[in-house]
Amino acid sequence: MMLSGVWIFVSSTTTTVTEPDDDYLALGIWLVVPDNAASAADYVFGAFADGNDPFLQSNLAAVAGTATYDGDASGVYSEKSAGTTEIGNFEGDIRLMADFGDANGLGTISGSVTNIEAGGDTLSGMLHLGSADIGAQNSGFFRGQASGTVEQRGYTGQWGGQFFGNGEPDGRPGSVAGTFGGYSTDDAVNFVGVFDAHKQ
């Protein structure tokens, strides 16, 4: 159906105007299909995670104690089997534990991705996000090693992220977001993912 004529849009008298959200996270996966791609094996995946309220470095130096962050993880994978490459997506739960240390250091963060689902099935195993030092520069970036076993297949890789959210009552960052990725030890599966988690 095609509409014609002059259309005038009038503001609703019952619309509620909310305050802008000044503390948000933005993350996702991108895919590049090269012009000369012969199969899914030639596709290139990447991931990004960002936010508009990075935790201020001046605040980070004064933070101490511990905090737990719970959230979601999702991503894509490619799996080689019988000469073909299959592309799929996965999702799971993430829990991060941050130890902000004391006056002698900025501490560490570690965690895990569990309850992983792909293709409508819940997979056994988990991905460990190894202990990563919280950086002394760039608003608390961190980067560490990832490893684990999912469906009896071993995986290795890297993960990293950044703290977000200033102004929490306890002074600790309100959220954390980042990326992770790696490959199976038998070189059959590659994966890349993103995560966001909020302080409990």
CORURQUI-V953588 format. One record per residue. N is the residue number from 1. RES is the residue in three letters. D_CENTER is the distance of its C-alpha to the mean C-alpha in Angstrom with 1 decimal. Layout:
# CORURQUI-V953588
n-><N/N>
res-><RES/RES>
d_center-><D_CENTER/D_CENTER>
This chain:
# CORURQUI-V953588
n-><1/2/3/4/5/6/7/8/9/10/11/12/13/14/15/16/17/18/19/20/21/22/23/24/25/26/27/28/29/30/31/32/33/34/35/36/37/38/39/40/41/42/43/44/45/46/47/48/49/50/51/52/53/54/55/56/57/58/59/60/61/62/63/64/65/66/67/68/69/70/71/72/73/74/75/76/77/78/79/80/81/82/83/84/85/86/87/88/89/90/91/92/93/94/95/96/97/98/99/100/101/102/103/104/105/106/107/108/109/110/111/112/113/114/115/116/117/118/119/120/121/122/123/124/125/126/127/128/129/130/131/132/133/134/135/136/137/138/139/140/141/142/143/144/145/146/147/148/149/150/151/152/153/154/155/156/157/158/159/160/161/162/163/164/165/166/167/168/169/170/171/172/173/174/175/176/177/178/179/180/181/182/183/184/185/186/187/188/189/190/191/192/193/194/195/196/197/198/199/200>
res-><MET/MET/LEU/SER/GLY/VAL/TRP/ILE/PHE/VAL/SER/SER/THR/THR/THR/THR/VAL/THR/GLU/PRO/ASP/ASP/ASP/TYR/LEU/ALA/LEU/GLY/ILE/TRP/LEU/VAL/VAL/PRO/ASP/ASN/ALA/ALA/SER/ALA/ALA/ASP/TYR/VAL/PHE/GLY/ALA/PHE/ALA/ASP/GLY/ASN/ASP/PRO/PHE/LEU/GLN/SER/ASN/LEU/ALA/ALA/VAL/ALA/GLY/THR/ALA/THR/TYR/ASP/GLY/ASP/ALA/SER/GLY/VAL/TYR/SER/GLU/LYS/SER/ALA/GLY/THR/THR/GLU/ILE/GLY/ASN/PHE/GLU/GLY/ASP/ILE/ARG/LEU/MET/ALA/ASP/PHE/GLY/ASP/ALA/ASN/GLY/LEU/GLY/THR/ILE/SER/GLY/SER/VAL/THR/ASN/ILE/GLU/ALA/GLY/GLY/ASP/THR/LEU/SER/GLY/MET/LEU/HIS/LEU/GLY/SER/ALA/ASP/ILE/GLY/ALA/GLN/ASN/SER/GLY/PHE/PHE/ARG/GLY/GLN/ALA/SER/GLY/THR/VAL/GLU/GLN/ARG/GLY/TYR/THR/GLY/GLN/TRP/GLY/GLY/GLN/PHE/PHE/GLY/ASN/GLY/GLU/PRO/ASP/GLY/ARG/PRO/GLY/SER/VAL/ALA/GLY/THR/PHE/GLY/GLY/TYR/SER/THR/ASP/ASP/ALA/VAL/ASN/PHE/VAL/GLY/VAL/PHE/ASP/ALA/HIS/LYS/GLN>
d_center-><41.8/42.2/42.9/45.4/47.0/45.8/42.8/42.3/39.2/40.0/37.7/37.5/39.4/37.1/33.7/31.8/30.2/27.3/26.1/23.4/20.0/19.6/16.4/13.5/9.9/9.5/6.9/8.0/9.7/13.2/16.2/19.5/22.6/25.3/28.8/30.2/27.7/29.8/27.3/23.6/23.7/24.0/20.8/18.2/14.4/11.9/8.4/7.8/6.3/9.3/11.6/15.4/16.2/15.0/16.6/20.0/21.1/24.4/23.0/20.8/24.0/25.6/23.0/24.0/23.4/20.5/17.7/15.6/12.2/11.5/9.0/7.5/5.6/7.1/8.5/12.0/14.6/18.2/21.0/24.4/27.3/31.0/30.7/28.2/24.4/22.5/19.2/17.2/13.9/12.4/10.6/10.6/10.5/8.8/11.3/11.4/14.8/15.7/19.3/20.3/23.6/26.7/28.7/28.7/25.0/21.5/20.4/17.5/14.2/13.4/12.2/11.8/10.3/13.4/15.2/13.9/15.6/16.6/19.7/20.5/20.9/19.4/19.0/20.4/18.8/15.5/13.2/13.9/11.8/14.9/16.2/15.2/17.5/16.6/18.1/21.3/20.6/18.2/17.2/15.7/13.3/12.9/12.6/13.7/14.6/13.2/15.8/17.0/19.1/18.4/21.6/23.6/22.0/20.7/17.5/16.7/14.2/12.1/8.9/8.6/7.7/10.0/11.7/12.8/15.7/19.3/22.3/21.3/24.6/23.9/22.7/19.3/16.1/15.1/11.3/8.5/5.2/4.1/4.4/6.8/10.0/13.7/16.8/19.3/22.3/24.6/23.0/22.8/19.1/16.4/12.7/9.5/6.1/2.6/1.9/4.9/8.1/11.7/14.7/17.1>
